[in-house]
Amino acid sequence: MIPFSVLDLSPIVEGGDARRALDETLSLAQAADRLGYQRFWLTEHHNMPGIASAATALVIGHVAAGTERIRVGSGGIMLPNHAPLVVAEQFGTLETLHPGRIDLGLGRAPGTDGATARALRRYFEGADQFPRDVVELIQWFEPAAENQPVRAVPGAGLRVPIWLLGSSLFSAQLAGQLGLPYAFASHFAPELLLEALALYRRQFVPSEHLAKPHAMAAINVFAADTDEEGKRLSTSMQQSFARLTSGKPGKLPPPVDDIEAILTPQQIESAKSRLVYSAVGGPETVQKQIADFIALTKVDELMVTGMMFDNTARIRGLEIIADVRERLEKAS
């Protein structure tokens, strides 16, 4: 059975604050570590009232220091927001502190709105240079030449594993051409999933980083002890998507028993269109939906995500998903 990993957005819930969100992220990561998940990735989003992981490298350090085995990384760092040398120094430092446990996933989007992208200073100049910046970043992790005038310290020679992330075809093609592992953001951008995976595999060129394609895709999972509770837990994310698409993002709301009493039919359909690839329900239901997703995509690794209001429910969900993986492994 393929490895399962976790993507966390460090959600700030209604009635909570960023400190609580970061504490709960660490608790979730510790559960994932204990349950045998492969990776725990954090996201870069800016000016989002409901997401606490804007300083992504710092949160990765916080999580890595509080866990023992699991790989910790970015899903991802939005490279056009940053100078490649700075990213190399940050992740070189993380790799130095936590050797063999750090991943660097790179995205091309700003991770925010236009006004905030302008406040970040670099994005609009950097987006078109993404392929060049990826290659430059890879080079900063190579051993430094004897007379090299600038080097990443720490960073040079550490060869931190780099992934390309995407929700379109651009990064799929680039990851294939560079011989890098690729992760698709199907948890919120489902439309091009299969086309992107096919393009990546078709374009893949073996490299010193990777001998054959390695693709990962994300799926929302709201796993609970019953189908009814799983559906109820998913209503927090439905409400969050509805607010985001209306231009009014906020903190993550609590789940509701009747989503139709909260959202309009148009809002519900809009959220469903974003959450096409989801597994929602009790253990048996979730097992079938995850198995169907793996069969559909033929991915080499699965990344589960899904914003839930209650962290105890999130941890319980990870326990159920770990049991699902074990049952699928036995069945295979």
ROROKOL-605248 format. One record per residue (C-alpha): z, y, x. Coordinates in nm, 3 decimals. Each point is the difference from the previous one (the first is absolute). Layout:
// ROROKOL-605248
<pt pz="Z" py="Y" px="X"/>
...
***
This chain:
// ROROKOL-605248
<pt pz="0.000" py="0.000" px="0.000"/>
<pt pz="-0.084" py="0.349" px="0.122"/>
<pt pz="0.278" py="0.240" px="0.107"/>
<pt pz="0.151" py="0.238" px="-0.257"/>
<pt pz="0.095" py="0.355" px="0.098"/>
<pt pz="0.158" py="0.301" px="-0.174"/>
<pt pz="-0.118" py="0.359" px="-0.050"/>
<pt pz="0.269" py="0.252" px="-0.093"/>
<pt pz="-0.041" py="0.364" px="-0.103"/>
<pt pz="0.374" py="0.081" px="0.021"/>
<pt pz="0.004" py="0.115" px="-0.364"/>
<pt pz="0.239" py="0.278" px="-0.097"/>
<pt pz="0.124" py="-0.085" px="-0.347"/>
<pt pz="0.108" py="0.236" px="-0.275"/>
<pt pz="0.365" py="0.079" px="0.058"/>
<pt pz="-0.034" py="-0.096" px="0.367"/>
<pt pz="-0.094" py="0.177" px="0.323"/>
<pt pz="-0.183" py="-0.068" px="0.326"/>
<pt pz="0.312" py="-0.137" px="0.173"/>
<pt pz="0.045" py="-0.259" px="-0.272"/>
<pt pz="-0.371" py="-0.088" px="0.020"/>
<pt pz="0.016" py="-0.057" px="0.376"/>
<pt pz="0.319" py="-0.206" px="-0.031"/>
<pt pz="-0.169" py="-0.215" px="-0.264"/>
<pt pz="-0.310" py="-0.037" px="0.218"/>
<pt pz="0.220" py="-0.143" px="0.275"/>
<pt pz="0.171" py="-0.238" px="-0.244"/>
<pt pz="-0.340" py="-0.116" px="-0.125"/>
<pt pz="-0.125" py="-0.052" px="0.356"/>
<pt pz="0.310" py="-0.200" px="0.089"/>
<pt pz="-0.065" py="-0.224" px="-0.301"/>
<pt pz="-0.365" py="-0.042" px="0.104"/>
<pt pz="0.117" py="-0.087" px="0.353"/>
<pt pz="0.242" py="-0.261" px="-0.132"/>
<pt pz="-0.261" py="-0.149" px="-0.235"/>
<pt pz="-0.265" py="-0.056" px="0.267"/>
<pt pz="-0.255" py="0.270" px="-0.079"/>
<pt pz="-0.242" py="0.078" px="0.284"/>
<pt pz="-0.008" py="0.381" px="-0.005"/>
<pt pz="0.169" py="0.298" px="-0.163"/>
<pt pz="-0.223" py="0.308" px="-0.011"/>
<pt pz="0.077" py="0.360" px="-0.095"/>
<pt pz="-0.239" py="0.267" px="-0.127"/>
<pt pz="-0.079" py="0.359" px="0.093"/>
<pt pz="-0.004" py="0.232" px="-0.301"/>
<pt pz="0.073" py="0.373" px="0.003"/>
<pt pz="0.131" py="0.239" px="-0.265"/>
<pt pz="0.078" py="-0.289" px="-0.234"/>
<pt pz="0.333" py="0.045" px="-0.183"/>
<pt pz="0.030" py="-0.374" px="-0.057"/>
<pt pz="-0.074" py="-0.131" px="0.352"/>
<pt pz="0.241" py="0.029" px="0.296"/>
<pt pz="-0.212" py="-0.142" px="0.285"/>
<pt pz="-0.195" py="0.312" px="0.106"/>
<pt pz="0.136" py="-0.023" px="0.358"/>
<pt pz="-0.130" py="-0.355" px="0.017"/>
<pt pz="0.067" py="-0.075" px="0.367"/>
<pt pz="0.364" py="0.103" px="-0.043"/>
<pt pz="0.042" py="-0.228" px="-0.303"/>
<pt pz="-0.161" py="-0.287" px="0.192"/>
<pt pz="0.256" py="0.051" px="0.275"/>
<pt pz="0.282" py="0.002" px="-0.257"/>
<pt pz="-0.123" py="-0.327" px="-0.152"/>
<pt pz="-0.074" py="-0.172" px="0.331"/>
<pt pz="0.349" py="0.083" px="0.127"/>
<pt pz="0.155" py="-0.154" px="-0.311"/>
<pt pz="-0.201" py="-0.324" px="-0.001"/>
<pt pz="-0.032" py="-0.289" px="0.244"/>
<pt pz="-0.327" py="-0.191" px="-0.025"/>
<pt pz="-0.251" py="0.157" px="-0.237"/>
<pt pz="-0.285" py="0.213" px="0.133"/>
<pt pz="0.029" py="0.364" px="-0.111"/>
<pt pz="-0.288" py="0.243" px="-0.018"/>
<pt pz="-0.205" py="0.260" px="-0.179"/>
<pt pz="-0.213" py="-0.054" px="-0.303"/>
<pt pz="-0.102" py="0.242" px="0.120"/>
<pt pz="0.005" py="0.294" px="0.230"/>
<pt pz="-0.265" py="0.245" px="-0.125"/>
<pt pz="-0.164" py="0.058" px="0.337"/>
<pt pz="-0.192" py="0.321" px="-0.082"/>
<pt pz="0.341" py="0.169" px="-0.050"/>
<pt pz="0.104" py="-0.072" px="0.359"/>
<pt pz="-0.116" py="0.022" px="0.359"/>
<pt pz="-0.068" py="-0.355" px="0.125"/>
<pt pz="0.214" py="0.057" px="0.311"/>
<pt pz="0.302" py="0.092" px="-0.214"/>
<pt pz="-0.044" py="-0.314" px="-0.211"/>
<pt pz="-0.027" py="-0.208" px="0.318"/>
<pt pz="0.322" py="0.151" px="0.134"/>
<pt pz="0.184" py="-0.056" px="-0.328"/>
<pt pz="-0.108" py="-0.362" px="-0.040"/>
<pt pz="0.032" py="-0.064" px="0.371"/>
<pt pz="0.362" py="0.109" px="-0.034"/>
<pt pz="0.048" py="-0.228" px="-0.301"/>
<pt pz="-0.156" py="-0.292" px="0.187"/>
<pt pz="0.222" py="0.070" px="0.302"/>
<pt pz="0.311" py="-0.005" px="-0.217"/>
<pt pz="-0.111" py="-0.300" px="-0.211"/>
<pt pz="-0.240" py="-0.202" px="0.218"/>
<pt pz="-0.243" py="-0.229" px="-0.178"/>
<pt pz="0.097" py="0.125" px="-0.348"/>
<pt pz="-0.204" py="0.317" px="-0.060"/>
<pt pz="-0.333" py="0.035" px="-0.188"/>
<pt pz="-0.214" py="0.313" px="-0.023"/>
<pt pz="-0.212" py="0.017" px="-0.315"/>
<pt pz="-0.235" py="0.299" px="-0.014"/>
<pt pz="-0.148" py="0.177" px="-0.300"/>
<pt pz="-0.261" py="0.275" px="-0.037"/>
<pt pz="0.131" py="0.181" px="-0.310"/>
<pt pz="0.244" py="0.295" px="0.019"/>
<pt pz="0.266" py="-0.176" px="-0.207"/>
<pt pz="0.048" py="0.311" px="-0.210"/>
<pt pz="-0.171" py="0.283" px="-0.191"/>
<pt pz="-0.235" py="0.261" px="0.145"/>
<pt pz="0.256" py="0.277" px="0.035"/>
<pt pz="0.239" py="-0.227" px="0.189"/>
<pt pz="-0.285" py="-0.130" px="0.217"/>
<pt pz="-0.065" py="0.361" px="0.104"/>
<pt pz="0.369" py="0.042" px="0.079"/>
<pt pz="-0.024" py="-0.305" px="0.229"/>
<pt pz="-0.252" py="0.204" px="0.206"/>
<pt pz="-0.203" py="-0.293" px="0.138"/>
<pt pz="-0.141" py="-0.202" px="-0.288"/>
<pt pz="-0.320" py="0.186" px="-0.086"/>
<pt pz="-0.103" py="0.020" px="0.365"/>
<pt pz="0.099" py="-0.361" px="0.066"/>
<pt pz="-0.142" py="-0.197" px="-0.294"/>
<pt pz="-0.358" py="-0.004" px="0.129"/>
<pt pz="0.125" py="-0.103" px="0.344"/>
<pt pz="0.186" py="-0.305" px="-0.126"/>
<pt pz="-0.211" py="-0.264" px="0.182"/>
<pt pz="0.024" py="0.194" px="0.327"/>
<pt pz="0.374" py="0.050" px="-0.044"/>
<pt pz="0.054" py="-0.372" px="-0.065"/>
<pt pz="-0.180" py="-0.088" px="0.322"/>
<pt pz="0.197" py="0.265" px="0.189"/>
<pt pz="0.329" py="-0.133" px="-0.138"/>
<pt pz="-0.087" py="-0.353" px="0.105"/>
<pt pz="-0.065" py="0.130" px="0.351"/>
<pt pz="0.339" py="0.170" px="0.022"/>
<pt pz="0.159" py="-0.343" px="-0.037"/>
<pt pz="-0.204" py="-0.147" px="0.285"/>
<pt pz="0.147" py="-0.014" px="0.353"/>
<pt pz="-0.039" py="0.340" px="0.165"/>
<pt pz="-0.244" py="0.039" px="0.289"/>
<pt pz="0.152" py="0.093" px="0.335"/>
<pt pz="-0.123" py="0.361" px="-0.003"/>
<pt pz="0.003" py="0.050" px="-0.377"/>
<pt pz="0.109" py="0.363" px="-0.059"/>
<pt pz="0.148" py="-0.056" px="-0.350"/>
<pt pz="0.172" py="-0.311" px="-0.125"/>
<pt pz="0.220" py="-0.103" px="-0.292"/>
<pt pz="0.358" py="-0.044" px="0.119"/>
<pt pz="0.121" py="-0.229" px="-0.154"/>
<pt pz="-0.319" py="-0.159" px="-0.126"/>
<pt pz="-0.238" py="-0.070" px="0.286"/>
<pt pz="-0.043" py="-0.373" px="0.048"/>
<pt pz="0.195" py="-0.101" px="-0.312"/>
<pt pz="-0.305" py="-0.080" px="-0.215"/>
<pt pz="0.176" py="0.047" px="-0.334"/>
<pt pz="-0.201" py="-0.195" px="-0.262"/>
<pt pz="-0.224" py="0.237" px="-0.197"/>
<pt pz="-0.122" py="-0.065" px="-0.354"/>
<pt pz="-0.249" py="0.206" px="-0.198"/>
<pt pz="0.087" py="0.064" px="-0.364"/>
<pt pz="-0.230" py="0.102" px="-0.278"/>
<pt pz="-0.079" py="0.035" px="-0.367"/>
<pt pz="-0.376" py="0.045" px="0.051"/>
<pt pz="-0.274" py="-0.150" px="0.216"/>
<pt pz="0.028" py="0.241" px="0.294"/>
<pt pz="0.299" py="-0.155" px="0.179"/>
<pt pz="-0.113" py="-0.352" px="-0.088"/>
<pt pz="-0.319" py="0.054" px="0.197"/>
<pt pz="0.180" py="0.176" px="0.286"/>
<pt pz="0.266" py="-0.273" px="0.026"/>
<pt pz="-0.274" py="-0.260" px="0.021"/>
<pt pz="-0.194" py="0.187" px="0.264"/>
<pt pz="0.312" py="0.053" px="0.214"/>
<pt pz="0.128" py="-0.354" px="-0.047"/>
<pt pz="0.331" py="0.109" px="-0.156"/>
<pt pz="0.205" py="-0.150" px="-0.286"/>
<pt pz="-0.059" py="0.165" px="-0.337"/>
<pt pz="0.222" py="0.064" px="-0.303"/>
<pt pz="-0.129" py="0.111" px="-0.340"/>
<pt pz="0.207" py="0.217" px="-0.235"/>
<pt pz="-0.081" py="-0.198" px="-0.314"/>
<pt pz="0.344" py="0.077" px="-0.145"/>
<pt pz="-0.127" py="0.341" px="-0.112"/>
<pt pz="-0.377" py="0.003" px="0.072"/>
<pt pz="-0.139" py="-0.327" px="-0.133"/>
<pt pz="-0.365" py="0.088" px="-0.053"/>
<pt pz="-0.151" py="-0.084" px="0.339"/>
<pt pz="0.235" py="-0.277" px="0.112"/>
<pt pz="-0.243" py="-0.293" px="0.007"/>
<pt pz="-0.290" py="0.207" px="0.131"/>
<pt pz="0.215" py="0.142" px="0.281"/>
<pt pz="0.128" py="-0.341" px="0.104"/>
<pt pz="-0.353" py="-0.141" px="0.005"/>
<pt pz="-0.126" py="0.295" px="0.206"/>
<pt pz="0.286" py="-0.034" px="0.249"/>
<pt pz="-0.065" py="-0.370" px="0.052"/>
<pt pz="-0.377" py="0.053" px="0.025"/>
<pt pz="0.030" py="0.285" px="0.251"/>
<pt pz="0.275" py="-0.156" px="0.212"/>
<pt pz="-0.060" py="-0.010" px="0.375"/>
<pt pz="0.248" py="-0.207" px="0.206"/>
<pt pz="0.203" py="0.214" px="0.239"/>
<pt pz="0.286" py="-0.024" px="0.246"/>
<pt pz="0.224" py="0.089" px="-0.295"/>
<pt pz="-0.119" py="-0.268" px="-0.241"/>
<pt pz="-0.225" py="-0.304" px="0.029"/>
<pt pz="-0.082" py="-0.029" px="-0.371"/>
<pt pz="0.048" py="0.214" px="-0.313"/>
<pt pz="0.354" py="0.040" px="-0.130"/>
<pt pz="0.017" py="0.162" px="-0.343"/>
<pt pz="0.303" py="0.093" px="-0.206"/>
<pt pz="0.009" py="0.136" px="-0.354"/>
<pt pz="0.283" py="0.154" px="-0.199"/>
<pt pz="0.107" py="-0.105" px="-0.348"/>
<pt pz="0.263" py="0.149" px="-0.228"/>
<pt pz="0.263" py="-0.258" px="-0.088"/>
<pt pz="0.268" py="0.052" px="-0.262"/>
<pt pz="0.179" py="-0.332" px="0.015"/>
<pt pz="0.310" py="-0.070" px="-0.206"/>
<pt pz="0.178" py="-0.296" px="-0.155"/>
<pt pz="-0.198" py="0.035" px="-0.325"/>
<pt pz="-0.343" py="0.128" px="-0.098"/>
<pt pz="0.159" py="0.262" px="-0.225"/>
<pt pz="0.213" py="0.143" px="0.280"/>
<pt pz="-0.293" py="0.007" px="0.241"/>
<pt pz="-0.206" py="0.198" px="-0.251"/>
<pt pz="0.291" py="0.237" px="-0.056"/>
<pt pz="0.046" py="0.063" px="0.373"/>
<pt pz="-0.369" py="0.087" px="0.034"/>
<pt pz="0.030" py="0.291" px="-0.243"/>
<pt pz="0.157" py="0.223" px="0.269"/>
<pt pz="-0.319" py="-0.017" px="0.205"/>
<pt pz="-0.218" py="0.051" px="-0.306"/>
<pt pz="0.190" py="0.320" px="-0.078"/>
<pt pz="-0.027" py="0.109" px="0.362"/>
<pt pz="-0.379" py="-0.048" px="0.004"/>
<pt pz="-0.033" py="0.192" px="-0.327"/>
<pt pz="0.191" py="0.294" px="0.146"/>
<pt pz="-0.201" py="-0.009" px="0.322"/>
<pt pz="-0.336" py="0.002" px="-0.177"/>
<pt pz="0.114" py="0.292" px="-0.216"/>
<pt pz="0.079" py="0.200" px="0.314"/>
<pt pz="0.376" py="-0.015" px="-0.054"/>
<pt pz="0.141" py="-0.255" px="0.247"/>
<pt pz="0.375" py="-0.044" px="-0.012"/>
<pt pz="0.282" py="-0.237" px="0.077"/>
<pt pz="-0.034" py="-0.361" px="-0.112"/>
<pt pz="0.118" py="-0.030" px="-0.363"/>
<pt pz="0.208" py="-0.287" px="-0.139"/>
<pt pz="-0.179" py="-0.283" px="-0.182"/>
<pt pz="-0.034" py="0.007" px="-0.376"/>
<pt pz="-0.014" py="-0.270" px="-0.265"/>
<pt pz="-0.305" py="0.147" px="-0.174"/>
<pt pz="-0.252" py="0.176" px="0.226"/>
<pt pz="-0.207" py="0.096" px="-0.305"/>
<pt pz="0.285" py="0.226" px="-0.111"/>
<pt pz="-0.018" py="0.189" px="0.331"/>
<pt pz="-0.369" py="0.015" px="0.094"/>
<pt pz="-0.315" py="0.067" px="-0.201"/>
<pt pz="-0.259" py="-0.278" px="-0.035"/>
<pt pz="-0.222" py="0.190" px="0.246"/>
<pt pz="0.281" py="0.018" px="0.256"/>
<pt pz="0.074" py="-0.370" px="-0.038"/>
<pt pz="-0.365" py="-0.092" px="0.052"/>
<pt pz="-0.023" py="0.230" px="0.301"/>
<pt pz="0.304" py="-0.164" px="0.159"/>
<pt pz="-0.138" py="-0.346" px="-0.074"/>
<pt pz="-0.326" py="0.090" px="0.173"/>
<pt pz="0.197" py="0.083" px="0.317"/>
<pt pz="0.219" py="-0.311" px="-0.027"/>
<pt pz="-0.275" py="-0.258" px="-0.056"/>
<pt pz="0.128" py="-0.217" px="0.282"/>
<pt pz="0.355" py="-0.063" px="-0.110"/>
<pt pz="0.226" py="-0.300" px="-0.056"/>
<pt pz="0.250" py="0.071" px="-0.275"/>
<pt pz="0.255" py="-0.234" px="-0.154"/>
<pt pz="0.224" py="-0.296" px="0.068"/>
<pt pz="-0.037" py="-0.245" px="0.289"/>
<pt pz="-0.267" py="-0.226" px="-0.155"/>
<pt pz="-0.211" py="0.292" px="-0.122"/>
<pt pz="0.021" py="0.180" px="0.332"/>
<pt pz="-0.084" py="-0.318" px="0.191"/>
<pt pz="-0.324" py="-0.047" px="-0.194"/>
<pt pz="-0.102" py="0.364" px="0.034"/>
<pt pz="0.067" py="0.006" px="0.376"/>
<pt pz="-0.185" py="-0.330" px="0.049"/>
<pt pz="-0.297" py="0.137" px="-0.197"/>
<pt pz="-0.005" py="0.317" px="0.214"/>
<pt pz="0.005" py="-0.198" px="0.325"/>
<pt pz="-0.278" py="-0.227" px="-0.127"/>
<pt pz="-0.207" py="0.302" px="-0.107"/>
<pt pz="0.034" py="0.195" px="0.324"/>
<pt pz="0.041" py="-0.282" px="0.256"/>
<pt pz="0.222" py="0.234" px="0.199"/>
<pt pz="0.175" py="-0.108" px="0.319"/>
<pt pz="0.321" py="0.176" px="-0.100"/>
<pt pz="0.149" py="0.141" px="-0.321"/>
<pt pz="0.193" py="0.325" px="-0.026"/>
<pt pz="0.221" py="0.040" px="-0.306"/>
<pt pz="0.119" py="0.333" px="-0.133"/>
<pt pz="0.112" py="0.154" px="-0.327"/>
<pt pz="0.237" py="0.288" px="-0.062"/>
<pt pz="0.306" py="-0.103" px="-0.201"/>
<pt pz="0.279" py="0.228" px="-0.110"/>
<pt pz="0.287" py="-0.234" px="0.085"/>
<pt pz="0.025" py="-0.124" px="0.358"/>
<pt pz="0.190" py="-0.311" px="-0.105"/>
<pt pz="-0.302" py="-0.091" px="-0.214"/>
<pt pz="-0.231" py="0.067" px="0.296"/>
<pt pz="0.199" py="-0.237" px="0.220"/>
<pt pz="0.008" py="-0.261" px="-0.275"/>
<pt pz="-0.375" py="0.039" px="-0.027"/>
<pt pz="-0.041" py="-0.074" px="0.372"/>
<pt pz="0.212" py="-0.312" px="-0.041"/>
<pt pz="-0.221" py="-0.124" px="-0.284"/>
<pt pz="-0.319" py="0.077" px="0.196"/>
<pt pz="0.136" py="-0.187" px="0.305"/>
<pt pz="0.066" py="-0.302" px="-0.226"/>
<pt pz="-0.353" py="0.034" px="-0.140"/>
<pt pz="-0.144" py="-0.008" px="0.351"/>
<pt pz="0.201" py="-0.311" px="0.082"/>
<pt pz="-0.126" py="-0.177" px="-0.314"/>
<pt pz="-0.360" py="0.100" px="0.076"/>
<pt pz="0.040" py="-0.129" px="0.354"/>
<pt pz="0.122" py="-0.336" px="-0.127"/>
<pt pz="-0.280" py="-0.017" px="-0.252"/>
<pt pz="-0.262" py="0.068" px="0.268"/>
***
